[in-house]
Amino acid sequence: MSQYQQDIDNFATLKAAQNGTWEGINPEFAARMKVQNRFKTGLDIARYTASIMRKDMAEYDADSSQYTQSLGCWHGFVGQQKMLSVKKHQGTTNKSYLYLSGWMVAALRSEFGPLPDQSMHEKTSVSALIEELYTFLRQADARELGDLFHKLDDAKKNGGDVAAIQAEIDNYETHVVPIIADIDAGFGNEEATYLLAKQMIEAGACCIQIENQVSDAKQCGHQDGKVTVPHEDFLAKINAVRYAFLELGVDEGVIVARTDSLGAGLTQKIPVSTSEGDLAAQYNAFLKTTEVAGVEDLTEGDLVLKQGGKLVKPERLPNGLFRFKEGTGFDRVVLDCVTSLKHGADLLWIETEKPHVGQIAEMVNAIREQVPNAKLVYNNSPSFNWTLNFRQQVFDAWTEEGKDVSGYDRAKLMSADYDDSELAAAADEKIKSFQADAAREAGIFHHLITLPTYHTAALSTDNLAKGYFGEEGMLAYVRGVQRQEIRQGLACVKHQAMAGSDLGDTHKEYFSGEGALKASGEDNTMNQFDV
């Protein structure tokens, strides 16, 4: 017996026990509403999606072609439409996630208005967006299941294939998928990180990404001025997130440890070393220092460290920050990653300055010498000029191979003049295969684009406004938007139904019977799209 049929029987039994007072309740309608609300709380979602991520991680370890993907979403509707599209075109939501970008929360969801990615936005807006995303995904489930229930009723009435439709209901694949949620640098100390992590998990997050920057001096990973914290400080926050998962019963919760060390040349403080070669000593070994022969080499307020049997003075800037030695970013990244994995993190995020499989692989291979199953979440960032980067990579490879590149100017490869060239075609092929190549060669388990829907919203709005306020007028909307929705089969063309009017009509019928005042009658203009 299916769960759906079992629920009908259970509700029928419960109704019968009410001595006739529940005559207005239809057990099958109640069962339908229960199926449409599979996830009762955010914690139900977090536990369900955490198990999906763990399964996907194991499948990737066995076969690197089984990598996962996501797109950053800044609104529940955007996340919903993304997953509707994935399911429509791919036939399944398997291996497809959502990414919640702190950058987009700051830029688009703060009550202060647009903000840079510096953790200045309200931290509660992060958990609020997680809840919003899952509200829209659950509504997508309810809407599609509602359509199936209508088909089931029609099949029963008209002698259709009831068993086939019932099987679709019983085996329905939800739009609820894992969200990798950005907690920035934790929005404060480890207690603040714990409190926000709890709120995010309660909203549904099964995976939290945290970075090793200073919380109150946090910068976007693709901007200058980044300041990292000693490992002990970062590990305390990883512990805080793990405790939050365990406290809330999400034992399979996933932590992504992000390192910004490749592009960060500064640290806020010098950790205290208690034994030679300990973690603090390893961190301090990267500091830029000058040797001190005596007190005459010091000025008022200078700090002195003992390293390798010598006294050295770390270079300190006027703002009190300390500088790392140049060229140490690679080694700091490796130490960061190994340390994080050995102290509770599940996945890594290495922020790089360009999308280069070889560069990423070199770091991952060094990490895997100590942690063989290390794997990455990687930002396929819009901050990279993908076209220029890959055209230059092809140009350099061809040059090394001895191929004639005299027809190209490396510094001007972004020019549209090269768009139809052999080099541009080769570069586009490398971009196309980047995710599969990097999953295979550089240990990338999850590929994401942090803020693609920020850019798609801007581009599509620009195209519409250009025509609508120009010579095309209404044709700009009809030809560029509505007609494309119809031709491409977007459910959103019926925007009333997408917003829940059909669900509301169904509920009114459940509650009021034939007396229900419904919106979907003959005069509903949405009927014009039933063509």
N, C-alpha and C positions, 0 to 999 in steps of 0.2 A: 504494500500500500504506500502511495506517495505521501510526502509530508503534507501536501495540500489537502488530500482526501482525509488524512488523519486529523488535520485541524478542523475540517468540516464536521467530522464525527464528534470530536471533542466539544466543539461549540454547540452541536445539537444536543449532546448529553447535558451540558451546562444549562442550556435554555430550558430543557425539559424539567430540570430541578428547580426552576423558579416559580412553579405553581401558576403558570399562565401570565405572569407579569412581564415576560419578555416577548410577547407575541409580535411586537414590531421589529424584532431582530431576526435577520436571515442568516443562519450559520454559514452559508457559502459566501455571502458578502463579507462577513467578519473574517473568514479564512483568507479571502482575497486581500483585504486590508492588511492582514498580518504578513502575507507574502510580500506585499509592496513595502513593508517597513521591516525588512530583515534585520537591519542594524539598529538596535534600540538606543545605543549610546556611543559616544566617541571611543570609549575604551573597547567596546565590541569591535569597532573598526580597526583600532590600533592592534589588537590581538590578531585579528584576521589578516590584516595586511602585513604584519611582521612575519607571520608564517609563510606568506607568499614570498617575501624578500629572502628569507632563509632558504627556501626551496630554490629560488632563482640563483642564489649565490652558490649553492651546491651544484646546480646544473652547469653553471659557468665554470666552476673548478674542473668539472669533468669534460667540458667541451667549450672552448673559448668563443665559438661562434654563437653561443647562447647568451649574448650580452643583452642588456636592457637599455631602455631609452626613456627620456621624458622631455617635455617642454615646460618652461616656466610660465606660470599662470598668475595673474594679479587680481582676478575676480572669479567668483564662483561660476558665472555664466561662461567665461572663457574656458575654464577647466572642463565644464560639462560638454561644451561644443567640441572640445578636443577629443574627449573620450568617445562621444557619439561618432565622430569622424573615424577614429581608430577602429572602432568596432564595425562600422559600416564598410570600410575599405579593406581592413585586414581580416575581418571575420572573427576576431577575438581581441580581448584586451590583454592577453598574455604577454608578459615582458614589457608592458607599457605602463609608465608611472606618471605622476605629476611632480613638478618641482616648484617649491615655494621659495621665491627669491627675495632675500632681504633688500636687495637693490630696488626691486619693483615695489615692495611695501613702502620703502622710504620715498620713492619717487611718485607713487600714485595713491597711497592709502593713508597718508598721515594727515591729521587735522591741521598741521602747520602749513600744509601745502607741499609742493614738490621739494624734496630734500635730497642732498647727496647721500651716498652710501657710507654714512659715518655713525650709524647707531644713534641718531638723534630723534628718530621717530618713536612713537609710543610703542613700547614693547608688547603690550597686550594686543596691538593690532595684528601681530603675527599669529597668535592663537585664534584670534577672531577670524582671520582669513582661512585658516585650516578648517574651522567649523563651517564657514561659508562654502568652501569648496565641496565638502562632503554633503552639505545640505543640497547643493545643486546636483551632485552625482546621484544621491538617493532619489531625488525627484525624477532624474532621467530613468532610473529603474522603474519607479512607480508609473510613469507615463507609458513606457513600453509594455509593461505587464498589463496595464489597463487596456491597451490595444489588444493584447492577446486574450484577455478575458472577454472582450467584445466579440472577437473571432470565435471563441469557444461557445458563446451564447448563440451566435449565428449558425455555427455548425450543428449544435443541438437542435435548433429550430428547423433547419433546412436539410438535415440529413448529411452534413459534411463529415470530414474525417476528425471526429472528436479526439480519438486516441493520439493522433499526430500533434494536434494543438496542445493537448494536455502534456505531452512529452516535452514540447517547447517550454511550457510553464515550469515543469518539474526540473528541467535542465537549464534553466535560464542563467546566463552569465552576467554577473553584476558589472556596473560601470565603476564600482568602488575599487580603487587600486591604491597601491602605496603612494604616499607623499614623502619625498625627501624634503625636510623643512629646515630652513636656514635660521639658526639662532644667533647669527653673527659671532661675536666673541663672548656671548653670555650675558650681555647687558648688566655688568656689575661683577661683584665677587662671586665665589662659588655658591653661596647661599642664594643669591639673586638668580644665578644660573639654574639651580635646582628648582626654585619656585616657578620660573618661566617654563622650564622643561616639563614640569608637572602639568601646567596649564595647556601646553601644546599637546601632550600625550592624551590628556582628558578630552581634547578637541578631536583627536583621531590620529595624531602623528605616530607612526611606527618607527620613523627614522629621523634622527636629528643630526644636523651637520654643524660642527663648531670649529672655529678657527683660532689660531694661536697668536692673534694680535692682542694688543692692549685694549681692553674694553672701552675706555674713555678716550682713546686716541685712534679708534678703528678707522681704516680707510678701505675704499674699494680695492679689491685684489689687483685691479689693473691701473691703479694710480700710484703716484710716488708718495713717500712719507710714511710708509708702513713701519710699525714698531712691534716687535715680537716680545713675548714673555718667556721667562725661564720655564723649563719643562715641568718643574714641580707645580707651578701655578696652573699650567694647562692640564696636567693630569688630575689636579683637584677638581677641575670642572668636568672632565670626563667621568670621574667618579660620581660627581653630583648628578649628571644625566643618568648614569646607570642606576643609582639609587632611586631616582624618580621612576624609571621603568619598573624596577623591582617592587617598589612600594605599591604601584598601581596594578600589579599583576600582569605586566606585559614583559614576560621573561625573555621573549625572543626579540625585544627591541634592538634596533640597529643604531650604532653611533659611527658617524663619519668624522674623522679627525682631519681637519684641513691645515696645511702648512703654507704660510706665505713667505717662508724664509728665502725662497729663490729671488724674490724681488725686494726683500726687506733688509735694509742695511743698519738698522738701529735696534737697540733694546732699551727698555725702560729702567731695568735695575740689574744689579749683579747678584746672582744667587750665592748663598753661603755654602761653601764646600767644607765638608766635615772629614773627608778622607781622600787620599790621593787617587785621582782617576774616577771619582764618583761623577754622577750626572751633572752636578753643578760645575765641577772642574772641567768637564768636557764642553759645556756651554761657554764657560769663561775663556776657554782656549781659543775661541773664535774672535775674541775681542781684539780690536786694534790697540796696541800698546807701544810704549817706548820704555826702554830699559832705564832704571834708576840706579845711578852709581852711589849717590849719597843725598843728604837732605838738601844740598845746594841745587839739585835738579828739580826740586819741588817748589810750588808756589802755594800761597794760602788756600786751604780747602781741597788740595789735591788728594786723590785716593791712591793707595798703593796695594798691589797684590803680589803674592809670592807665587811664581809659576816656574816649574822646572829648576828650582833652586836659585832663581834670580828674583829680584824685585823689579816690578814693572808698573808703569802708570797707564791705566786705560784712558783712551781719548774720550773726553767728555765735552759735549756741545754746550753752548750757553743756556739751552733749555733743560739741561741736566741729563739728557739722553746720552747713551754710550754707542759708539760706532763699532761695527764689526769690520774685520779685515776684508779687503776686497778679494773677490774670487772664492769666498767660502760658502756661497749660497748652496751649491750642490751638496757639499758634505753636511751642511746644517739641515737640509731637506731630508737626507738619508737618516740622520740621527733623530730628527723629529718623528719621522714615520716609523722607524723601528721602535722607538720608545713608546709611541702611542699604541701601536699594535700589541706590544708586550704588557701594556697597562690598561687594557680594556676596550680599546677601539676595535671596530669590526672592519671598517673600510677607510681608505685614504682619499684625500683630495689634495693634489699638488697644483697650486696656482702657477701657471707658466706665462711667459710673455708672448708665446707664439704656438700655433698648433703644429708641432713637429714630432712625428712618431718616433724618430730616432732619439731625440732629446728625452722624451718621456720614458722610452724603453731603457735608456742608459740608467736613469734614476731608479726605475722599478727593478731592474736586474740587480742593482747594488743593494736594494732593500731586501730582495728575495734571497740574497746570500745568507741573511739572518732570519727572515720570516718567509719561507717558501711559498705560502699561499696568499701573500699580500696582493691586494687588488684595489683598483681605483674607481672612484667616481670622478669623471673628468668634465670640466666646463668647456664646451664647444662655444666659446664666448663670442658674442657680437662685438666685443672690444677688439677682436682680431680683424685685420683686413684680410679675409680669407683669400680673396682673389689675388691680391698682391703677394701674399706670403707663398702661396702655392705656385704662382708663376715664377717667383724667384727661386723656389726650390727646384723646379724643373730646369730653369736656366742654369743653375749651379751644377745640377746633375749632368746636364748635357755638356757643359763646359768641361767637367771632369772626364767625361767619356770621350772628349775630343770632337764632339759634334759641332758643326758650324752654327754659331749663334750671332753672327755678324748682322743679321737682319733685325736684331732686337736691342733695345736700350734697357738694361736692367733697372735703371732708376725710374723708367717711365712705363713699366710693364702694366700698370693699372689703366693705361690709356685704352679707350674704346677702339682705337685703331688696331689693337691686337686681338679683339674679341673673336674674330673668325680665323685666327692663326692656328697653326699646328701646335705651338707651345701652349696656347690658351686651352685647346681641347685636351691636351695631356694633363694640364693642371686641373681642369674640371674633373677628369677621371680620378685623379688622386684625391680630390675633395669628396667625390662620390664614395670612394672606398675607404675614406679616412677612418670611419667608425669601426668597420670590420677589420681593417689593418691594425688599428690601435688595440682593439680587443684581443687580437691574436698575438701581436708582437710586444705590446706595452702594458699588458695586465689590466686593461680598462674593462671593468664589469658593467659600469653604467655610464652612458653618454647623455649629457643634458645640454640644453641651450638655456642660459639663465633668463634672458629677457627678450625672447623672440616676439612675444605677443605685444610687447611695448612697441616694437618696430612695425609689426603688421598693422596695428591699430593706426599708427601714424601714416603709413603708406596708403592704406585703403581709404582713410579719411581724406588724405590729400587728393587722391585720384577722383573721389566722388565730388569733393568741393570744387576742384578745378573745372569739372564739366558742368556741374549743377549751377554754379554761379557764373558760368561762362556761356558759350553759345549753345551747348547741348540742352541746357535746362533740365526738365524732368526726364529726358531720355538718358541722361547720365546715370540716374538711379535705376531706371527700368532696365536698360541694357547692361549696365555694369554690375548691378546687384540683384534685383528681383528675378530677372530672366535667368541669370546664372544659378540662383537658388533653385529655380524650377528645373532647369536642365540638368543640374548636378544632384538633384534629389535631396536637398537639404530639408530636414524636418522643420527647420526654423522658419521656412517661408510661411508656415502657419503659426505665426508668432503668438496668437491667442492660446492655441493648444500647448505650445512650448512653455508658456507662462503658467499653464495649469488649469485652463478653463474647462477642458474635457474631464480632467480629474475631478474638478469641483462639481460638474454636472452629474457625474457618476455618484459622488457622495450624496448630493442632494436627493438623487433618486433612491439611494439606500435609506436615507433618513426620513424622507417625506413621501415616498411612493409616487403615485400618479399626480400628486399635488405639487411636485417639485417645479420650481420656476427655473428652467434651464436656458443656457446661452447659445446652445448649438442647434437652434432651429433653422427653418428655411431662410430667415432673414439675416443669418450670420454671414457676413461677406467672406469669411474664410472658405466658404463652400466654393468660391470661384476657383480655388486651386485644386479642386477634385476633377482635374481634366487630364 
